[in-house]
Amino acid sequence: MEFSEEKEGPFSAGAYYSRDFEWEALRQEVESSPWFLSLDRNQKPASVSGSSSALSSESRAWQAFHTRHSKKLFFKERRYLVKEFPELLQGASCILEIGCGTGSSVVSILRANPRVTMFACDCSEAALTKASEIVSSLSAESRTQFYPFLCDVTHELFPFWLLCSSCKTTGFQSDDIRASKARVGRGGGEVRISLELASRCEEKPPLITHCCVGGVDIVMLIFTLSAIPVASMPHVLAKVLAVLKPGGYLLFRDYGLYDMTMLRFAPSQRISHEAGVPLYQRDDGTLCYYFSVKNLRELLTTTGFVEEELEYCCVKLINQRKQMPMKRVWVHAKFRKPFATI
């Protein structure tokens, strides 16, 4: 799952550090606007059931999206990520990106840190195929560090080889097994996880010589959680917490409340049975939720994460073609898994 925040035009990575306006001022502006005042709080929104069939329909929408765009590089590289999240370059040996799409985050990380082992999953095989094609253009060292696998995290478990039930129960393994797992992907030749090794597959990838990888140092959710039905978000975050090593990081970036793209939706596109929940459905059937700092904090701390960074990124850009200002709002967050459960 992935939706580009960059397709309005080429931006420099430095633009993402700007604080061009205050979110609170934007909130006041939006909530007094005709768009906001026209929202009928009693309007019955379009229905999205929590049934498995509805969840499968959502996944199919993303699969169709990536199939349409599989012939070209629809998403630009997210080079700003390694600047916003220095943890991607320092200390982490094993990273998992959930909803990697066509690899716009993966490629940037592997270019900057070819020593890291990068696992990446998505619900779309077309997206993973494109990601593999793009990564294949990198150095030989980077190519052997990339392991894509098919997984719809909304309603599937992670594959057992990321963290098996035994290791999940007993915690982390002895030092000799941990040391062996730390060597995964280093100098191992052209070992790759094929798309057939999906989460629903029982075969263990050949790069793993013991029971499993043993968890990851970092999980990335980059414009992914917003594409998941609200009722499923806590379950997805619980899976993320489980696969992280103690002290590991969740690195998060997604759409913020009152981002310009939110204001483009018609009131009838709001998908929510609760007044004020900013979940919308695009014309192609994909979902988009707009996070506030407050509700993201509640989601993550309730799951068991510890907050380290959480803020709005408010950037004013200019649409060069139309010469119109665009107020973009994203939520930047860094949360950690506790070292020990209290």
C-alpha positions in Angstrom: 0.0 0.0 0.0 1.4 3.3 -0.9 0.2 6.7 -2.1 2.6 9.4 -3.1 2.8 12.6 -1.2 5.3 13.8 -3.9 3.5 13.6 -7.2 2.6 17.3 -7.3 6.1 18.0 -8.5 9.8 17.6 -7.6 10.7 18.9 -4.2 14.1 19.0 -2.5 14.5 16.8 0.6 15.2 20.0 2.6 11.6 21.1 2.0 10.4 18.5 4.5 12.2 20.2 7.3 10.3 23.4 6.9 7.6 24.6 9.2 6.0 27.1 6.9 2.8 27.6 8.9 1.3 26.5 12.2 -1.1 23.6 12.2 -3.4 25.3 14.8 -3.8 28.3 12.5 -4.7 26.0 9.6 -7.2 24.2 11.8 -9.0 27.5 12.6 -8.9 28.4 8.9 -10.4 25.1 7.7 -13.0 24.8 10.4 -14.4 28.2 9.4 -14.4 27.5 5.7 -17.4 26.6 3.5 -16.0 23.1 2.9 -16.0 22.3 6.6 -19.3 24.0 7.3 -20.9 22.1 4.5 -20.2 18.7 6.1 -23.4 17.2 7.2 -22.7 15.5 10.5 -25.9 13.6 10.2 -25.2 12.5 6.7 -25.0 8.7 6.3 -21.5 8.0 4.9 -20.7 5.5 2.3 -20.6 2.1 4.1 -17.4 0.1 4.5 -18.1 -3.1 6.4 -15.5 -4.7 8.7 -16.1 -8.1 7.1 -13.3 -10.0 5.5 -14.9 -9.5 2.1 -14.7 -5.7 2.5 -11.1 -6.0 3.6 -10.3 -8.1 0.6 -12.1 -5.5 -1.6 -9.8 -2.8 -0.2 -6.7 -4.9 -0.9 -8.0 -5.5 -4.5 -8.3 -1.8 -5.0 -4.6 -1.3 -4.2 -3.6 -4.3 -6.3 -5.5 -2.7 -9.2 -3.9 0.7 -8.5 -0.3 -0.7 -8.7 -1.1 -2.8 -11.7 -2.2 0.4 -13.6 1.0 2.1 -12.6 3.4 -0.9 -12.8 4.8 0.2 -16.2 6.4 3.4 -14.9 8.0 4.8 -11.8 4.9 6.5 -10.3 6.6 7.4 -7.0 9.7 9.4 -6.6 12.4 8.3 -4.2 11.8 9.4 -0.7 15.3 10.6 -0.1 14.2 12.8 2.8 13.6 9.7 5.0 17.2 9.1 5.8 17.5 12.7 6.9 14.3 12.7 9.0 15.1 9.3 10.5 18.9 8.9 11.1 18.2 5.5 12.7 17.9 4.1 9.2 21.7 4.7 8.9 22.8 4.2 12.4 22.8 0.9 14.2 19.9 -0.9 12.5 20.8 -4.1 10.8 17.3 -5.4 9.9 14.5 -3.2 8.7 10.9 -4.1 7.7 8.8 -1.7 5.6 5.0 -2.5 5.6 3.2 -1.4 2.5 6.4 -0.8 0.5 4.6 -0.2 -2.8 7.0 0.2 -5.7 10.0 0.7 -3.4 10.3 4.5 -3.2 11.4 4.2 0.4 13.4 1.0 0.1 15.6 2.3 -2.8 16.5 5.5 -0.9 17.6 3.5 2.2 19.6 0.9 0.3 21.4 3.7 -1.6 22.4 5.4 1.7 23.0 2.2 3.7 23.8 -0.9 1.5 24.8 -2.9 4.6 21.3 -3.0 6.0 19.0 -6.0 5.4 15.7 -4.7 4.0 12.6 -6.8 4.2 9.5 -5.2 2.5 6.0 -6.4 2.1 2.9 -5.3 0.2 -0.5 -6.6 -0.7 0.2 -6.1 -4.4 2.4 -8.5 -6.3 2.6 -5.9 -9.2 4.1 -3.4 -6.8 6.6 -5.9 -5.4 7.7 -6.9 -8.9 8.3 -3.2 -9.8 10.2 -2.7 -6.6 12.5 -5.6 -7.4 13.1 -4.2 -10.9 14.1 -0.9 -9.4 16.3 -2.4 -6.7 18.0 -4.5 -9.4 19.6 -1.3 -10.8 21.5 -0.7 -7.5 24.9 -2.1 -6.6 25.3 -5.9 -6.2 25.7 -5.4 -2.4 22.4 -3.5 -2.2 20.5 -6.0 -4.4 21.4 -8.9 -2.1 20.1 -7.0 0.9 16.5 -6.7 -0.4 13.9 -9.3 0.4 10.3 -8.6 -0.8 7.4 -10.8 0.2 3.6 -10.7 -0.4 1.5 -10.0 2.7 -1.8 -8.1 3.3 -1.1 -7.0 6.8 -4.7 -5.8 7.3 -5.9 -9.4 7.7 -2.9 -11.7 7.5 -0.2 -12.5 10.0 3.5 -11.9 9.2 5.3 -15.0 7.9 6.6 -17.2 10.7 10.2 -16.7 9.4 10.2 -13.1 10.6 9.4 -14.1 14.2 8.3 -17.6 14.9 5.8 -18.4 17.7 8.5 -20.1 19.8 10.8 -17.1 19.8 7.8 -14.7 20.3 6.9 -16.7 23.4 10.4 -17.1 24.9 11.7 -13.7 23.9 15.1 -13.5 22.1 17.3 -16.4 21.6 20.8 -17.2 22.9 23.7 -15.1 21.9 25.0 -17.6 19.4 21.7 -17.7 17.5 21.4 -14.0 17.6 24.9 -13.6 16.2 24.1 -16.0 13.4 20.9 -14.2 12.5 22.8 -10.9 12.5 24.8 -12.3 9.5 21.6 -12.8 7.5 22.1 -11.4 4.0 25.8 -10.5 4.5 28.0 -12.0 1.9 25.5 -14.7 1.2 25.5 -14.5 -2.5 22.4 -13.9 -4.7 20.0 -15.2 -2.1 16.6 -13.7 -2.5 13.1 -14.2 -1.1 10.8 -14.8 -4.1 7.3 -13.5 -4.3 6.1 -17.0 -3.9 7.4 -16.9 -0.3 4.3 -15.0 0.9 3.0 -15.0 4.4 0.6 -17.7 3.5 3.5 -20.0 2.4 4.9 -22.5 4.9 8.3 -22.8 3.2 11.1 -21.0 5.0 13.4 -18.7 2.9 16.8 -20.2 2.3 18.7 -17.2 3.8 17.4 -18.2 7.3 19.5 -21.0 8.8 17.7 -21.1 12.2 14.0 -20.9 13.1 13.4 -17.3 12.0 15.0 -13.9 11.6 14.2 -13.2 15.2 12.4 -9.9 14.8 13.5 -6.6 13.2 15.2 -3.4 14.5 13.0 -1.0 12.7 9.5 -1.2 11.2 8.5 1.6 8.7 4.9 2.7 8.1 5.2 5.3 5.4 1.8 6.4 4.0 0.5 2.9 4.8 -1.6 3.1 8.0 -3.9 5.7 6.4 -4.9 3.2 3.8 -6.2 0.7 6.4 -9.8 0.7 7.7 -9.9 2.4 11.1 -11.2 -0.7 12.9 -8.2 -2.7 11.7 -5.5 -0.2 12.8 -5.0 -1.5 16.4 -4.7 -5.0 15.1 -2.0 -4.0 12.6 -0.1 -2.0 15.2 -0.2 -5.0 17.5 1.5 -7.1 14.8 4.1 -4.4 14.3 4.9 -4.3 18.1 5.2 -8.1 18.2 7.7 -8.3 15.3 9.9 -5.5 16.7 12.9 -6.4 18.9 12.8 -4.8 22.4 14.0 -1.3 22.0 13.2 -1.3 18.3 11.7 1.7 16.5 8.5 2.3 14.6 9.2 5.1 12.1 6.0 6.7 10.8 5.0 9.3 8.3 1.4 9.8 6.9 -1.3 12.2 6.0 -2.1 14.9 8.6 -5.5 16.3 9.5 -6.5 19.1 7.1 -3.9 18.3 4.6 -4.7 19.9 1.2 -5.7 16.6 -0.3 -8.4 16.1 2.4 -10.1 19.3 1.5 -10.5 18.0 -2.1 -12.9 15.3 -1.1 -16.6 15.7 -1.4 -18.6 15.1 1.9 -20.1 12.1 0.3 -16.7 10.4 0.1 -16.3 10.3 3.8 -16.3 6.7 5.0 -17.2 6.6 8.6 -20.0 5.6 10.9 -18.7 8.0 13.6 -19.1 11.8 13.2 -15.8 13.6 12.5 -13.7 10.5 11.7 -11.6 11.7 8.8 -11.6 8.5 6.7 -12.3 9.0 3.0 -12.6 6.8 -0.1 -11.0 7.8 -3.4 -12.7 7.2 -6.7 -10.5 4.1 -7.3 -11.8 2.5 -4.1 -8.6 3.0 -2.0 -9.0 4.5 1.5 -7.3 7.5 3.0 -7.3 8.5 6.7 -6.0 11.8 8.0 -4.2 11.6 11.4 -4.1 14.1 14.1 -1.2 14.0 16.5 -3.7 13.3 19.3 -5.3 10.3 17.8 -2.0 8.8 16.6 -0.6 9.1 20.1 -3.6 7.4 21.5 -3.4 4.6 18.9 0.3 3.9 19.5 0.5 4.3 23.3 -2.6 2.1 23.8 -0.8 -0.6 21.7 2.2 -0.4 24.0 4.7 1.9 22.1 6.7 4.6 23.8 6.7 8.1 22.2 9.9 9.7 21.2 8.9 12.1 18.4 5.5 13.2 17.3 4.7 16.4 15.3 2.9 17.9 12.3 5.0 18.7 9.3 3.4 21.8 7.7 4.9 22.7 4.3 3.7 25.4 1.9 4.4 24.4 -1.7 3.6 26.0 -5.1 2.0 24.0 -7.9 4.3 25.1 -10.7 1.8 24.3 -13.4 -1.1 26.1 -11.9 0.9 28.6 -9.8 -1.3 27.8 -6.8 -0.2 27.5 -3.2 -0.6 24.1 -1.5 -0.7 23.6 2.2 0.6 20.1 2.9 0.3 18.5 6.3 2.0 15.2 7.3 2.5 13.6 10.6 6.0 12.6 11.6 6.5 10.1 14.4 9.1 7.9 16.0 8.0 5.4 18.7 9.9 2.7 20.5 9.1 -0.7 21.7 9.9 -0.9 25.4 12.9 -3.0 26.4 10.9 -4.8 29.1 7.1 -5.1 29.8 6.2 -3.6 33.1 
